[in-house]
Amino acid sequence: MSDVLEPLPVLYPGDPVAALEARLGFVFSDRLTALAALTHKSYVNEHRDEEGLADNERLEFLGDAVIDLAVSHRLMERFPGAREGDLSKMRAAVVDEQGLSEMARAIGLGELLRLGRGEELTGGRAKASLLADAMEAVIAAAYLEAGLALVLGLIDRFLSDAFARAAAGTLDRDWKTQLQELAQSRMRATPRYRVVAEHGPDHSKMFEVETDLRGEVVGKGTGRSKKDAEQAAARLALDQLALRFEAEEGAEEETEAGPGDEPGPGAATAPAKPARRKAPKARKKAPAKGARKERR
């Protein structure tokens, strides 16, 4: 992600909107809306005595649609010959939970959020799902402030790397396909997925999914739809299996060398062969349309 900004906690103590303005590069005339974008519902629940408090859920709803529109606009411009299905796949990959949370981290959004004590204690400022939601709310506030042109500027600034990968044909996050190919080729097994928990209201539900191979849980992920959660679980499983296979290959090389294979004094030795992480081979296949989330 480009344009990662340094945190500015000292310059704007107690004024998260001013800090947000400095990082985005424009000033909100409607500061109450901007403050609402930074306010999680847990904060509102714990400060009911404060008048005029609003959380960011309504803005999140609007921001979801605005980001889709802005990214669709740019994809139409960048890929004039692409078909509707391909454009939908690229959009789903660019603005999934991971992409939005990375955008939020690029501006240090987590430290500006107003959270309840419980959410604070459980690491809410670093949660990908919470950051993605807050980023949608901030985009909505920017849209209400100055329209689509301002949002397009933010999209160009913070998602330029994702667009470049899409242009190069390397924007591929179909982790489930990659995990299935790896599991079948290396373990002769097929991953299974199951929902283990659901959290939140119906309009903003979060799902937790586990994936297992031969009864062993190898990944657990969360997402705003079952499909997103399955993709997240598959990605973690790929990382875990890559480390496991790397360790197994290293142990096999040591076993093959054996204690009696050490060269004698003066014997020529070949340079040590670095351990390789056997990563799954990516396929040019992106998630189906709507993979980022099921429409609320």
C-alpha positions, 0 to 999 in steps of 0.5 A: 500500500502506498502513501503510508503516513506516520501517526500524528497523536501528539499534534491533535490531542483530543481532536481525531477529526483534525488528525484525520483532516491532516492525513487526508489532506482536506477539511470537513465543514461538517465536523459532526459527520466526520466525528460520527465516521470515527465513532464505533457503536461500542463507544455510543453504548458506553456514553449514552449520557452524551447528547448528539452521539452517532455511530458510524454504521449508517455512514458505513452503509453509504460508504460501501456503495460509494467505494463500489461506485468509485472503484467501478468508475476507475476500472471502467476507465483503465480496462475499456475492453474488459467484460462485465464479469472480469470487472466485477472480479477485479472490483471484488479483489480491490475492495475486499476487507483486506484492501479496505483495512490496508487503506485504513492502516495507511492513514493510521485510522485505528488510533483515531477511532472512538471505541468502547472499553470492551472493544479497546481491550480486545484490540479493536483498533487493529481488527481488519473488519473494524478498520474496513467498516470505519474506512467505509464510513470515512469514505462516506463522510468525504463523499457527503463533503465534496462528492465523488471527485474527492472520493476518486482522489482518495481511491487513486491515492491509496489503492493505486498499487491494487489497480497496478496489480490488476493491470498486470494480471497479478491481482488474485486472491482466490485463496480457496482455489489455491488451498485446494490445489495445494492440499490435493497435490501435496496431501491428497486431501480436500479442505472442508469449511464450517461456520463456527460463529456469527456476530453482529446485527443482521445488516452487519453480520460477521462470520467466523469460519474454520477450514480443516484437512483430514480433521485438523484445523489449519486456518480460521478466518472472519468476514462479512460474508461466509465467502469472505470468511472462507477466503480468509481461512484459506489464506491463513491455511496456505501460510501455515502449510507453507511453513510446515512444508518448508520445515519438512523439506529442511528435515529431509535435506538434513536426513539425506546428508547424514552425519557421515557425509561431512567433507574431510579437511581441504575438500571442496564444498558447495554453497548451502542451498537456501530453504525454499518456501513452496508456495502454491501456484496462483491461478488467474481466477478471481472470486465470484461476483460479490465475493467481498460481502453479501449485500446487506 
